[in-house]
Amino acid sequence: MRSIRFKLAALSGAAASFAILSTVGVLLAVGAADRALEATVSAQQRLDLLTEISARLSDFGLAAVAVAESPGADPGRADLGRMEDARSRVAAVLEAATVRAAQSAPAFGTGVRPRERMVAHLRADFILLDRQISAAVADADAPSRGDRVRGALNGFAASAGPTLSLLVESERRAVTTAREEALALSFRLRVGAVALAALVLAAAAVLYRAVARPLLTRLGEIDRAAAAIGRGDLDTRLTIGPRDELGVLTARFNRMAARLGRRERRVIEDRALLEKTISERTADLTAANARLAAIDASRRRFFTDVSHELRTPLTVIIGECDVTQRAPAISDDLSRSVLATIRKRAGRLHRRIEDLLRVARSESGEIELVFQDVPLVPLLADAVAGFETVARRQGASLTLEADAPGPLVHADREWLRQVVEGLIDNALRHGGKVTRITLAVTTGTGAGGVVADEITVSDDGRGIAPEARAGLFRRFARGERFGDGTGFGLGLALAEWVVTRHGGRITLEEREGGGTRVVIALPRPQLHPEARPEVFEARGAWADPPGEEDT
């Protein structure tokens, strides 16, 4: 497909061609008009010369007749001067006529100019007439002189008259012909001008329909598409059409619109993603603020409880000491009772302080777990033996259902024992009317098919509501889960941390028939050789134990 440059070049070439043709036509018309006008003027000038020749010849003949009719033998000087003057004028006019005749075109097919020949013939007749009149004027006989002059004039008229008449008639015809040719040329010029104008208009119409109108139409479409893009309608596309410069521009316009559309979609997607992220982060911040508020409330309650827990045993101890000091005599029974009370309160206070110390040490990263292969059943038996008296006092039976020595576990003996004792203590203190607490050892399959030894601590107490179990392993979460509001809420959180560092897991379940069942799953030593080092340092681990949302 030809390009727009080619079309514009063709349009410019056509305009230049029309301009050149018009110029050539005007030049030819002007030349033809000049030639016609020149021919008319030349013919008119020659006709005027012939008329002047006729008039001068008449003046010369009259002057000659006047000289011839002078009386006496010698004519008067005035008449002779008049005749000489008329002769010189005739000679001058004949000379001009000869020059004009020499400038006229020659006859067709010959080298002789007919006008020049007739003017020469007329000039020769005049020369002959002048000689005859001069000879006649020299005659002394007046009658004879007059006759000779008249005879010469008659002879000249007979010889030169037809030639002069022919020249006059020829020039008149030349003038008429020149005028007719000028009129015909003028008509042809008018017809040519009208035809040229019609041709130019037709060519302009054809060029407009072929070049200008398609270009204007396509430019209008581009303008409308650009306005639509400006209004935000990025789905606007143009028809490419011919593969010329505008076609290339249209294709680039479509690619630009497509890129803008893709960018707008990406901006919309990024904006939506940003708004979603902001919404999520706002929700996270809101939840974090709520958690921080809950943590702050828990900590304030914790310090209140610490003050209460520490003040109550100390008050009892101080009171017992004061009673003992005020008594005049102390019996053995009173001493034993006071000491028992003091020991009991001091033991409770000691446990609370130990809990606080463990928490402080775990948060500072100072807890060290010493791992070794430990028989599991003897470890559980020690924990049961430590709470048998307390259990009997509350009317509950505490039993261990396992055969010694049981499986070996790779664990820190003291920490694992404290975890089990804490679970037994929780069952006794928070289980309500507990009548039976059972410890058992079984072997099961954990997550991923790993074989693990499971320690189960179950009771027949009041149990724990399902919706409350998820938050039991958070530090300082207490009271609402057991209903009595005692303790710090640290036992289960610390137990989960210890079990997790052993590579196991601890779960709370509802026991069939009522009560609570706590399961500790510990992997077999041979399946986790990386846990074999004798000392396992867990620095900073308590600062972020699994499931803690309030630290």
Secondary structure, 3 states (H helix, E strand, C coil): CCCHHHHHHHHHHHHHHHHHHHHHHHHHHHHHHHHHHHHHHHHHHHHHHHHHHHHHHHHHHHHHHHHHCCCCCCCCHHHHHHHHHHHHHHHHHHHHHHHHHHHCCCCCCCCCCHHHHHHHHHHHHHHHHHHHHHHHHCCCCHHHHHHHHHHHHHHHHHHHHHHHHHHHHHHHHHHHHHHHHHHHHHHHHHHHHHHHHHHHHHHHHHHHHHHHHHHHHHHHHHHHHHHHHHCCCCCCCCCCCCCCHHHHHHHHHHHHHHHHHHHHHHHHHHHHHHHHHHHHHHHHHHHHHHHHHHHHHHHHHHHHHHHHHHHHHHHHHHHHHHHHHHCCCCCHHHHHHHHHHHHHHHHHHHHHHHHHHHHHHHHCCCCEEECEEEEHHHHHHHHHHHHHHHHHHCCCEEEEECCCCCCEEEECHHHHHHHHHHHHHHHHHHCCCCCEEEEEEEEEECHHHCEEEEEEEEECCCCCCHHHHCCCCCCCCCCCCCCCCCCCCCHHHHHHHHHHHCCCEEEEEECCCCCEEEEEEEECHHHCHHHCCCEEECCCHHHCCCCCCCC
